[in-house]
Amino acid sequence: MLESVDENTGLQMFSKVYYIAHENDSTRSQLLRIMYNDRLNLTKFLGISDRHLMYVTKKGQSTAEPPLNEPLMAMNVKEGDFIWTMEDGSLVPRKVTGRCKLKTKK
């Protein structure tokens, strides 16, 4: 089971994981490190595969509501965008302060 968000209600839920895709199981995977500040203005790091789907509000767009029907691949997240994190059972926008690619062993 994986923590997720119901796209219709925005509420926290758990969903089954059916498949994790890797282009080549014998090579290293590409991961991203996405940096953002939490509610205490502390820098947090999110390690995520580049093709993982995330809820993202692009820089300059309204963060009044999370874009639950339009997840983006993590590779498309840029500095200045907002990622939506789960805090106390609610989705909260957090501004991306940086990102970099990481190489990991299989």
DOMI-389959 format. One record per atom (N, C-alpha, C, O, CB): residue number from 1; residue in three letters; atom name; x, y, z. Coordinates in Angstrom, 1 decimal. Atoms other than C-alpha are relative to their C-alpha. Last residue first. Glycine has a CB too. Layout:
<pts>
   gudren   marse   marnu        X        Y        Z
      NUM     Ala      CA        X        Y        Z
...
</pts>
This chain:
<pts>
   gudren   marse   marnu        X        Y        Z
      106     Lys       N      1.3      0.8      0.1
      106     Lys      CA     19.8     -0.7     -8.5
      106     Lys       C     -0.2     -0.7      1.3
      106     Lys       O     -1.2     -1.4      1.4
      106     Lys      CB      0.1     -1.0     -1.2
      105     Lys       N     -0.2      1.4      0.5
      105     Lys      CA     22.6      1.7     -7.6
      105     Lys       C     -1.4     -0.6      0.0
      105     Lys       O     -2.2     -0.3      0.8
      105     Lys      CB      1.0     -0.7      0.9
      104     Thr       N      0.0      1.0     -1.1
      104     Thr      CA     21.7      5.4     -7.3
      104     Thr       C      0.2     -1.4     -0.6
      104     Thr       O      0.0     -1.6     -1.8
      104     Thr      CB     -1.3      0.0      0.7
      103     Lys       N     -0.2      1.3      0.6
      103     Lys      CA     22.5      8.5     -9.4
      103     Lys       C      0.0     -1.0      1.2
      103     Lys       O      0.7     -0.8      2.2
      103     Lys      CB      1.3     -0.2     -0.8
      102     Leu       N     -0.8      0.9     -0.8
      102     Leu      CA     21.0     11.7     -8.2
      102     Leu       C      0.1     -1.3     -0.8
      102     Leu       O     -0.8     -1.7     -1.5
      102     Leu      CB     -0.6     -0.2      1.4
      101     Lys       N      0.1      1.4      0.3
      101     Lys      CA     19.7     14.6    -10.3
      101     Lys       C      0.9     -0.8      0.9
      101     Lys       O      2.0     -0.3      1.2
      101     Lys      CB      0.4     -0.2     -1.5
      100     Cys       N     -1.2      0.6      0.7
      100     Cys      CA     19.2     18.0     -8.8
      100     Cys       C     -0.2     -1.4     -0.3
      100     Cys       O     -1.1     -2.0      0.3
      100     Cys      CB      1.3      0.2      0.9
       99     Arg       N      0.1      1.4      0.4
       99     Arg      CA     16.5     20.3     -7.6
       99     Arg       C      1.3     -0.4     -0.6
       99     Arg       O      2.0      0.4     -1.2
       99     Arg      CB     -1.2     -0.2     -0.9
       98     Gly       N     -1.1      0.5      0.8
       98     Gly      CA     16.0     23.7     -5.9
       98     Gly       C     -0.2     -1.5     -0.4
       98     Gly       O     -1.2     -2.1      0.1
       98     Gly      CB      1.4      0.1      0.8
       97     Thr       N     -1.1     -0.9     -0.1
       97     Thr      CA     13.7     25.9     -3.9
       97     Thr       C      1.3     -0.5     -0.7
       97     Thr       O      2.3      0.3     -0.9
       97     Thr      CB      0.4      0.2      1.5
       96     Val       N     -1.2      0.7      0.3
       96     Val      CA     10.4     24.3     -4.8
       96     Val       C      1.2      1.0      0.0
       96     Val       O      1.2      2.0     -0.7
       96     Val      CB     -0.1     -0.8     -1.4
       95     Lys       N     -0.8     -0.5      1.1
       95     Lys      CA      7.6     26.2     -3.1
       95     Lys       C      1.3     -0.8     -0.2
       95     Lys       O      2.1     -1.0      0.8
       95     Lys      CB      0.3      1.5      0.2
       94     Arg       N     -1.4     -0.4     -0.4
       94     Arg      CA      5.4     24.1     -0.9
       94     Arg       C      0.8      0.4     -1.2
       94     Arg       O      0.9     -0.4     -2.1
       94     Arg      CB      0.6     -1.2      0.8
       93     Pro       N     -1.0     -0.4      1.1
       93     Pro      CA      1.6     23.9     -1.5
       93     Pro       C      1.3      0.4      0.7
       93     Pro       O      1.4      1.2      1.6
       93     Pro      CB     -0.5      1.1     -0.9
       92     Val       N     -0.6     -1.4     -0.2
       92     Val      CA     -0.3     22.1      1.3
       92     Val       C      1.0      0.3     -1.1
       92     Val       O      1.9     -0.6     -1.3
       92     Val      CB      0.6      0.1      1.4
       91     Leu       N     -1.1     -0.3      1.0
       91     Leu      CA     -2.5     19.0      0.9
       91     Leu       C      0.3      1.5      0.2
       91     Leu       O     -0.5      2.4      0.2
       91     Leu      CB     -0.5     -0.3     -1.4
       90     Ser       N      0.4     -0.9      1.1
       90     Ser      CA     -4.4     18.2      4.1
       90     Ser       C      1.2      0.2     -0.9
       90     Ser       O      2.3      0.1     -0.6
       90     Ser      CB     -0.5      1.3      0.6
       89     Gly       N      1.2      0.5      0.7
       89     Gly      CA     -4.3     15.3      6.6
       89     Gly       C     -0.5      0.9     -1.1
       89     Gly       O     -1.5      0.6     -1.7
       89     Gly      CB     -1.1     -0.2      0.9
       88     Asp       N      1.2      0.1     -0.9
       88     Asp      CA     -2.0     17.0      9.1
       88     Asp       C     -1.2     -0.3     -0.8
       88     Asp       O     -2.3      0.2     -0.5
       88     Asp      CB     -0.1      1.3      0.7
       87     Glu       N     -0.3     -0.4     -1.4
       87     Glu      CA      0.5     17.8      6.3
       87     Glu       C     -1.3      0.0      0.8
       87     Glu       O     -2.3      0.7      0.4
       87     Glu      CB      0.7      1.4      0.0
       86     Met       N      1.1      0.3     -1.0
       86     Met      CA      0.4     16.1      2.9
       86     Met       C      0.5      0.4      1.4
       86     Met       O      1.5     -0.1      1.9
       86     Met      CB     -0.3     -1.5      0.0
       85     Thr       N     -0.4      1.0     -1.0
       85     Thr      CA      2.7     17.8      0.4
       85     Thr       C     -1.2     -0.2      1.0
       85     Thr       O     -2.0      0.7      1.2
       85     Thr      CB      1.3      0.4      0.8
       84     Trp       N      1.0      0.1     -1.1
       84     Trp      CA      1.8     19.6     -2.8
       84     Trp       C      0.3     -1.1      0.9
       84     Trp       O      0.5     -2.3      0.5
       84     Trp      CB     -1.4     -0.2     -0.6
       83     Ile       N      0.4      1.3     -0.1
       83     Ile      CA      4.7     20.8     -5.0
       83     Ile       C     -1.0     -0.1      1.2
       83     Ile       O     -1.0      0.7      2.1
       83     Ile      CB      1.2     -1.0      0.2
       82     Phe       N      0.5      0.5     -1.4
       82     Phe      CA      4.9     24.4     -5.9
       82     Phe       C     -0.4     -1.4     -0.1
       82     Phe       O     -1.1     -1.9     -1.0
       82     Phe      CB     -1.2      0.9      0.4
       81     Asp       N      1.3      0.6      0.0
       81     Asp      CA      7.0     25.7     -8.9
       81     Asp       C     -0.4     -0.4      1.5
       81     Asp       O      0.4     -0.2      2.4
       81     Asp      CB      0.1     -1.3     -0.9
       80     Gly       N      1.0     -1.0      0.1
       80     Gly      CA      9.8     28.2     -8.3
       80     Gly       C     -1.4     -0.6     -0.1
       80     Gly       O     -2.4      0.1      0.2
       80     Gly      CB      0.3      0.9     -1.1
       79     Glu       N     -0.2     -0.9     -1.1
       79     Glu      CA     12.6     25.7     -9.1
       79     Glu       C     -1.1      1.1     -0.2
       79     Glu       O     -1.2      1.7     -1.3
       79     Glu      CB      1.4      0.6      0.1
       78     Lys       N     -1.1     -1.0      0.1
       78     Lys      CA     11.3     23.3    -11.8
       78     Lys       C      0.0      0.9      1.3
       78     Lys       O     -1.0      0.9      2.0
       78     Lys      CB     -0.2      0.9     -1.2
       77     Val       N      0.0     -1.0     -1.1
       77     Val      CA      9.2     20.2    -11.7
       77     Val       C      1.2      0.8     -0.1
       77     Val       O      2.3      0.4     -0.2
       77     Val      CB     -0.1     -0.8      1.3
       76     Asn       N      0.5     -1.3      0.5
       76     Asn      CA      9.0     18.5    -15.2
       76     Asn       C     -0.1      1.1      1.1
       76     Asn       O     -0.6      2.2      0.9
       76     Asn      CB     -1.4     -0.2     -0.6
       75     Met       N     -1.0     -0.6      0.8
       75     Met      CA     11.2     15.5    -14.2
       75     Met       C     -0.4      1.4     -0.5
       75     Met       O      0.4      2.2     -1.0
       75     Met      CB      0.3     -0.9     -1.2
       74     Ala       N     -1.0     -0.7     -0.8
       74     Ala      CA      8.8     14.8    -11.4
       74     Ala       C      1.0      0.7     -0.8
       74     Ala       O      1.5      1.7     -0.4
       74     Ala      CB      0.6     -0.9      1.0
       73     Met       N     -1.1      0.8     -0.3
       73     Met      CA      6.1     13.8    -13.9
       73     Met       C      1.0      0.9      0.7
       73     Met       O      1.2      2.0      0.4
       73     Met      CB      0.7     -0.6     -1.3
       72     Leu       N     -1.1     -0.1      0.9
       72     Leu      CA      3.0     15.9    -13.7
       72     Leu       C      1.1     -0.9      0.4
       72     Leu       O      1.2     -1.3      1.6
       72     Leu      CB      0.6      1.5      0.0
       71     Pro       N     -1.3      0.2     -0.5
       71     Pro      CA     -0.4     15.3    -12.1
       71     Pro       C      1.1      0.1     -1.1
       71     Pro       O      0.8     -0.2     -2.2
       71     Pro      CB      0.1     -1.4      0.7
       70     Glu       N     -1.0     -0.2      0.9
       70     Glu      CA     -3.4     17.0    -13.7
       70     Glu       C      1.4     -0.2      0.6
       70     Glu       O      2.2      0.7      0.7
       70     Glu      CB      0.0      1.4     -0.5
       69     Asn       N      0.3      0.7      1.2
       69     Asn      CA     -6.7     16.0    -12.1
       69     Asn       C      1.2      0.1     -1.0
       69     Asn       O      1.0     -0.4     -2.1
       69     Asn      CB     -1.2      0.6     -0.6
       68     Leu       N      0.2      1.4     -0.2
       68     Leu      CA     -5.7     16.9     -8.5
       68     Leu       C     -0.2     -0.8     -1.3
       68     Leu       O      0.0     -2.0     -1.4
       68     Leu      CB     -1.1     -0.3      0.9
       67     Pro       N      0.4      0.5      1.4
       67     Pro      CA     -4.3     20.4     -9.4
       67     Pro       C     -0.2     -1.5      0.0
       67     Pro       O      0.6     -2.2     -0.6
       67     Pro      CB      1.0      0.4     -1.0
       66     Pro       N     -1.0      0.9      0.6
       66     Pro      CA     -4.3     21.5     -5.7
       66     Pro       C     -0.5     -0.5     -1.4
       66     Pro       O     -1.7     -0.7     -1.5
       66     Pro      CB      0.3     -1.2      0.9
       65     Glu       N      0.5      1.4      0.0
       65     Glu      CA     -6.5     24.5     -4.9
       65     Glu       C      1.1     -0.8     -0.7
       65     Glu       O      1.7     -0.4     -1.6
       65     Glu      CB     -1.4     -0.1     -0.8
       64     Ala       N      1.2      0.0     -0.8
       64     Ala      CA     -5.7     28.2     -4.0
       64     Ala       C     -0.5     -1.5      0.1
       64     Ala       O     -1.1     -1.8      1.1
       64     Ala      CB     -1.1      0.9     -0.6
       63     Thr       N     -0.1      1.1     -0.9
       63     Thr      CA     -2.1     27.8     -5.3
       63     Thr       C     -1.3     -0.2      0.9
       63     Thr       O     -1.2     -0.8      2.0
       63     Thr      CB      1.3      0.0      0.8
       62     Ser       N      0.6     -0.1     -1.3
       62     Ser      CA     -2.7     30.1     -8.3
       62     Ser       C      0.2     -1.3      0.8
       62     Ser       O      0.1     -2.4      0.3
       62     Ser      CB     -1.5      0.3     -0.1
       61     Gln       N      1.4      0.4      0.0
       61     Gln      CA     -0.3     30.0    -11.2
       61     Gln       C     -0.5      0.0      1.5
       61     Gln       O      0.3     -0.1      2.4
       61     Gln      CB     -0.1     -1.5     -0.6
       60     Gly       N      0.9     -1.1      0.5
       60     Gly      CA      2.9     32.0    -11.4
       60     Gly       C     -1.4     -0.4      0.0
       60     Gly       O     -2.3      0.5     -0.3
       60     Gly      CB      0.5      0.4     -1.4
       59     Lys       N     -0.3     -1.3     -0.5
       59     Lys      CA      5.3     29.0    -11.1
       59     Lys       C     -0.9      1.0     -0.7
       59     Lys       O     -1.1      1.0     -1.9
       59     Lys      CB      1.5      0.4     -0.3
       58     Lys       N     -1.1     -0.7      0.7
       58     Lys      CA      3.6     25.8    -12.0
       58     Lys       C      0.2      1.4      0.5
       58     Lys       O     -0.8      2.0      0.9
       58     Lys      CB     -0.2     -0.1     -1.6
       57     Thr       N      0.6     -1.3      0.5
       57     Thr      CA      1.3     24.1     -9.5
       57     Thr       C      1.2      0.7     -0.6
       57     Thr       O      2.2      1.0      0.1
       57     Thr      CB     -0.7      0.8      1.1
       56     Val       N     -0.9     -1.2      0.2
       56     Val      CA      2.4     20.5     -9.1
       56     Val       C     -0.8      1.2     -0.5
       56     Val       O     -1.6      1.0     -1.4
       56     Val      CB      1.2     -0.4     -0.9
       55     Tyr       N      0.9     -1.2      0.1
       55     Tyr      CA      0.7     17.3     -7.9
       55     Tyr       C      0.9      1.2      0.0
       55     Tyr       O      1.6      1.4      1.0
       55     Tyr      CB     -1.1      0.0      1.0
       54     Met       N      0.1     -0.9     -1.2
       54     Met      CA      3.2     14.5     -8.5
       54     Met       C     -1.0      1.1     -0.3
       54     Met       O     -1.3      1.4     -1.5
       54     Met      CB      1.3      0.6      0.4
       53     Leu       N      1.1     -1.1      0.1
       53     Leu      CA      3.6     11.6    -10.9
       53     Leu       C     -0.2      0.7      1.3
       53     Leu       O     -0.2      0.1      2.4
       53     Leu      CB     -1.3     -0.6     -0.5
       52     His       N      1.1      0.1     -1.0
       52     His      CA      6.9      9.6    -10.7
       52     His       C     -1.0      1.2     -0.1
       52     His       O     -0.6      2.3     -0.4
       52     His      CB      0.6      0.1      1.5
       51     Arg       N      1.3      0.2      0.6
       51     Arg      CA      8.9      9.7    -13.9
       51     Arg       C     -1.2     -0.1      1.0
       51     Arg       O     -2.3     -0.4      0.5
       51     Arg      CB      0.1     -1.2     -0.9
       50     Asp       N      0.3     -1.1      0.9
       50     Asp      CA     12.1     11.3    -12.5
       50     Asp       C     -1.4     -0.2     -0.7
       50     Asp       O     -1.9      0.8     -1.2
       50     Asp      CB      1.0      0.1     -1.0
       49     Ser       N     -0.4      0.4      1.3
       49     Ser      CA     12.1      8.9     -9.5
       49     Ser       C     -0.4      1.1     -1.0
       49     Ser       O     -1.5      1.8     -0.7
       49     Ser      CB     -0.5     -1.4     -0.4
       48     Ile       N      1.1      0.5      0.8
       48     Ile      CA     11.8     10.7     -6.2
       48     Ile       C      0.5     -0.4     -1.4
       48     Ile       O      1.4      0.2     -1.9
       48     Ile      CB     -1.1      1.0     -0.1
       47     Gly       N     -0.7      0.9      1.0
       47     Gly      CA     14.0     11.8     -3.3
       47     Gly       C     -1.1     -0.7     -0.8
       47     Gly       O     -1.9     -1.4     -0.2
       47     Gly      CB      1.0     -0.9      0.7
       46     Leu       N      0.8      1.1      0.5
       46     Leu      CA     12.3     14.7     -1.5
       46     Leu       C      0.7     -0.7     -1.1
       46     Leu       O      1.1     -0.2     -2.1
       46     Leu      CB     -1.4      0.5     -0.6
       45     Phe       N     -0.4      0.7      1.3
       45     Phe      CA     14.4     17.0      0.5
       45     Phe       C     -0.9     -1.1     -0.3
       45     Phe       O     -1.3     -1.9      0.6
       45     Phe      CB      1.5     -0.5      0.1
       44     Lys       N      0.3      1.4      0.1
       44     Lys      CA     13.3     19.5      3.2
       44     Lys       C      0.4     -0.5     -1.4
       44     Lys       O      0.5      0.2     -2.3
       44     Lys      CB     -1.5     -0.3      0.3
       43     Thr       N     -0.1      0.7      1.3
       43     Thr      CA     14.7     22.9      4.0
       43     Thr       C     -0.2     -1.5      0.1
       43     Thr       O      0.4     -2.1      1.0
       43     Thr      CB      1.4      0.3     -0.6
       42     Leu       N     -1.1      0.9      0.0
       42     Leu      CA     13.3     24.4      7.2
       42     Leu       C      0.1     -0.6     -1.4
       42     Leu       O     -0.9     -1.0     -2.0
       42     Leu      CB     -0.1     -1.0      1.1
       41     Asn       N     -1.0     -0.5      0.9
       41     Asn      CA     11.0     27.4      6.8
       41     Asn       C      1.3     -0.8      0.0
       41     Asn       O      2.4     -0.3     -0.3
       41     Asn      CB      0.3      1.5      0.3
       40     Leu       N     -0.9     -0.7     -0.9
       40     Leu      CA      8.9     26.3      9.8
       40     Leu       C      1.2      0.6     -0.8
       40     Leu       O      2.1      1.1     -0.2
       40     Leu      CB      0.5     -1.0      1.0
       39     Arg       N      0.7     -1.1     -0.7
       39     Arg      CA      6.0     25.5      7.4
       39     Arg       C      0.9      0.7      1.0
       39     Arg       O      0.5      1.8      1.4
       39     Arg      CB     -1.2     -0.6      0.7
       38     Asp       N      1.2      0.4     -0.7
       38     Asp      CA      8.4     23.4      5.2
       38     Asp       C     -0.7      1.2      0.7
       38     Asp       O     -0.2      2.3      0.5
       38     Asp      CB      0.2     -1.1      1.0
       37     Asn       N      0.0     -0.4     -1.3
       37     Asn      CA     10.8     24.7      2.6
       37     Asn       C     -1.3     -0.4      0.7
       37     Asn       O     -2.4     -0.3      0.1
       37     Asn      CB      0.2      1.5      0.2
       36     Tyr       N      1.1     -1.0     -0.3
       36     Tyr      CA     11.4     22.8     -0.6
       36     Tyr       C      0.1      0.4      1.5
       36     Tyr       O      0.8     -0.3      2.2
       36     Tyr      CB     -1.4     -0.6     -0.3
       35     Met       N     -0.1     -0.7     -1.3
       35     Met      CA     14.2     20.7     -2.2
       35     Met       C     -1.2      1.0      0.1
       35     Met       O     -1.6      1.7     -0.9
       35     Met      CB      1.3      0.8      0.1
       34     Ile       N      0.7     -1.2      0.1
       34     Ile      CA     13.6     18.1     -5.0
       34     Ile       C      0.0      0.7      1.4
       34     Ile       O     -0.3      0.0      2.4
       34     Ile      CB     -1.5     -0.2     -0.5
       33     Arg       N      0.2     -0.5     -1.3
       33     Arg      CA     16.2     15.4     -5.3
       33     Arg       C     -0.7      1.4     -0.1
       33     Arg       O     -0.1      2.3     -0.8
       33     Arg      CB      1.4      0.2      0.8
       32     Leu       N     -0.1     -1.4     -0.1
       32     Leu      CA     15.8     13.5     -8.5
       32     Leu       C     -0.1      0.3      1.5
       32     Leu       O     -0.7     -0.4      2.3
       32     Leu      CB     -1.2      0.8     -0.7
       31     Leu       N      0.8     -0.6     -1.1
       31     Leu      CA     16.4      9.8     -9.1
       31     Leu       C      0.3      1.5      0.0
       31     Leu       O      1.3      2.0     -0.4
       31     Leu      CB      0.3     -0.6      1.4
       30     Gln       N     -0.1     -1.5     -0.1
       30     Gln      CA     17.6      8.1    -12.2
       30     Gln       C     -0.9      0.5      1.0
       30     Gln       O     -2.1      0.3      0.9
       30     Gln      CB     -0.2      0.7     -1.4
       29     Ser       N      1.3     -0.8      0.1
       29     Ser      CA     17.9      4.3    -11.8
       29     Ser       C      0.4      1.5      0.1
       29     Ser       O      1.3      1.8      0.8
       29     Ser      CB     -1.0     -0.4      1.0
       28     Arg       N      0.3     -0.9     -1.1
       28     Arg      CA     21.2      2.4    -12.4
       28     Arg       C     -1.3      0.8     -0.3
       28     Arg       O     -1.6      1.1     -1.4
       28     Arg      CB      1.1      1.0      0.3
       27     Thr       N     -0.7     -1.2     -0.1
       27     Thr      CA     21.2     -0.4    -14.9
       27     Thr       C     -0.4      0.9      1.2
       27     Thr       O     -1.4      0.5      1.9
       27     Thr      CB     -0.1      0.8     -1.3
       26     Ser       N     -1.4      0.3     -0.3
       26     Ser      CA     20.2     -4.1    -14.9
       26     Ser       C      0.8      1.3      0.1
       26     Ser       O      2.1      1.2      0.3
       26     Ser      CB      0.5     -0.9     -1.1
       25     Asp       N     -0.2      0.4     -1.4
       25     Asp      CA     16.4     -3.4    -14.5
       25     Asp       C      1.5     -0.3      0.3
       25     Asp       O      1.8     -0.5      1.5
       25     Asp      CB     -0.8     -1.3      0.3
       24     Asn       N     -1.0      1.1      0.1
       24     Asn      CA     16.3     -1.4    -17.7
       24     Asn       C      0.3     -0.4      1.4
       24     Asn       O      1.0      0.3      2.1
       24     Asn      CB      1.2      0.4     -0.8
       23     Glu       N     -0.3      0.2      1.4
       23     Glu      CA     13.4      1.0    -18.3
       23     Glu       C      0.9     -1.2     -0.2
       23     Glu       O      0.8     -2.0     -1.1
       23     Glu      CB      0.6      1.2     -0.6
       22     His       N     -1.4     -0.4      0.2
       22     His      CA     12.0      0.7    -14.8
       22     His       C      0.4     -0.4     -1.4
       22     His       O      0.1     -1.5     -1.9
       22     His      CB      1.0     -0.7      1.0
       21     Ala       N     -0.7      0.1      1.3
       21     Ala      CA      8.3      0.6    -14.1
       21     Ala       C      1.4      0.4      0.1
       21     Ala       O      1.7      1.5      0.6
       21     Ala      CB     -0.8      0.7     -1.1
       20     Ile       N     -1.0     -1.0      0.0
       20     Ile      CA      6.8     -0.1    -10.7
       20     Ile       C      0.9     -0.2     -1.2
       20     Ile       O      1.6     -1.2     -1.3
       20     Ile      CB      0.8      0.0      1.3
       19     Tyr       N     -1.2      0.1      0.9
       19     Tyr      CA      3.6     -2.0    -11.0
       19     Tyr       C      0.9      1.2      0.2
       19     Tyr       O      0.4      2.3      0.3
       19     Tyr      CB     -0.5     -0.1     -1.5
       18     Tyr       N      0.1      1.2      0.9
       18     Tyr      CA      0.4     -2.8     -9.0
       18     Tyr       C      1.3     -0.2     -0.9
       18     Tyr       O      1.6     -1.3     -1.3
       18     Tyr      CB     -1.2      0.2     -0.9
       17     Val       N     -1.0     -0.2      1.1
       17     Val      CA      0.8     -0.5     -6.0
       17     Val       C      0.0     -1.3     -0.8
       17     Val       O      0.2     -2.4     -0.3
       17     Val      CB      1.4      0.2      0.7
       16     Lys       N     -0.9      1.1      0.3
       16     Lys      CA     -2.4     -0.6     -3.9
       16     Lys       C      1.0      0.4     -1.1
       16     Lys       O      0.7      1.2     -2.0
       16     Lys      CB     -0.8     -1.2     -0.5
       15     Ser       N      0.4      0.8      1.2
       15     Ser      CA     -3.9      2.6     -2.7
       15     Ser       C      1.1     -1.1     -0.2
       15     Ser       O      2.2     -1.0      0.2
       15     Ser      CB      0.0      1.0     -1.2
       14     Phe       N     -1.1      0.9      0.3
       14     Phe      CA     -3.9      4.4      0.7
       14     Phe       C     -0.5     -0.8     -1.3
       14     Phe       O     -1.7     -1.1     -1.4
       14     Phe      CB      0.3     -0.9      1.1
       13     Met       N      0.5      1.4      0.1
       13     Met      CA     -6.0      7.5      1.3
       13     Met       C      1.2     -0.9     -0.2
       13     Met       O      2.3     -0.4     -0.4
       13     Met      CB     -1.0     -0.1     -1.1
       12     Gln       N     -1.0      1.0     -0.1
       12     Gln      CA     -5.6     11.2      2.2
       12     Gln       C     -0.6     -1.4      0.0
       12     Gln       O     -1.7     -1.7      0.5
       12     Gln      CB      0.8      0.2      1.3
       11     Leu       N     -0.2      0.6     -1.3
       11     Leu      CA     -8.5     13.4      1.1
       11     Leu       C      1.1     -1.1     -0.1
       11     Leu       O      1.3     -1.7     -1.1
       11     Leu      CB     -1.2     -0.6      0.6
       10     Gly       N     -1.3     -0.6     -0.5
       10     Gly      CA     -8.4     15.6     -2.0
       10     Gly       C      0.3     -0.5      1.4
       10     Gly       O      1.3      0.0      2.0
       10     Gly      CB     -0.2      1.5      0.2
        9     Thr       N      0.3     -0.7     -1.3
        9     Thr      CA    -12.1     14.7     -2.6
        9     Thr       C      1.2      0.7      0.5
        9     Thr       O      1.1      1.6      1.4
        9     Thr      CB     -0.4     -1.0      1.0
        8     Asn       N      1.4     -0.6      0.0
        8     Asn      CA    -12.2     13.6     -6.3
        8     Asn       C     -0.2      0.9      1.3
        8     Asn       O     -0.8      1.9      1.2
        8     Asn      CB     -1.0     -1.0      0.0
        7     Glu       N      0.0     -1.1      0.9
        7     Glu      CA     -8.4     12.9     -6.8
        7     Glu       C     -1.4      0.7      0.0
        7     Glu       O     -1.5      1.9     -0.4
        7     Glu      CB      0.2     -0.5     -1.4
        6     Asp       N      1.2      0.2      0.8
        6     Asp      CA     -8.2     10.8     -3.6
        6     Asp       C     -0.2      1.2     -0.9
        6     Asp       O     -0.4      2.3     -0.4
        6     Asp      CB     -1.3     -0.2      0.8
        5     Val       N      1.1     -1.0     -0.2
        5     Val      CA     -4.7     11.4     -2.4
        5     Val       C     -1.1     -0.4     -0.9
        5     Val       O     -0.9     -0.7     -2.1
        5     Val      CB      0.5      1.4     -0.2
        4     Ser       N      0.4     -0.8      1.2
        4     Ser      CA     -2.0      8.8     -1.9
        4     Ser       C     -1.0      1.0      0.4
        4     Ser       O     -1.3      1.2      1.6
        4     Ser      CB     -0.5     -1.0     -1.1
        3     Glu       N      0.8     -1.2     -0.4
        3     Glu      CA     -0.1      6.8      0.7
        3     Glu       C     -0.2      0.8     -1.3
        3     Glu       O      0.7      1.0     -2.1
        3     Glu      CB      0.8      0.8      1.1
        2     Leu       N     -0.7     -1.2      0.1
        2     Leu      CA      1.1      3.5     -0.8
        2     Leu       C     -0.9      1.2      0.4
        2     Leu       O     -2.0      1.2      0.0
        2     Leu      CB      0.6      0.2     -1.4
        1     Met       N      0.8     -1.2      0.0
        1     Met      CA      0.0      0.0      0.0
        1     Met       C      0.9      1.2      0.0
        1     Met       O      2.0      1.3      0.6
        1     Met      CB     -1.0      0.0      1.2
</pts>
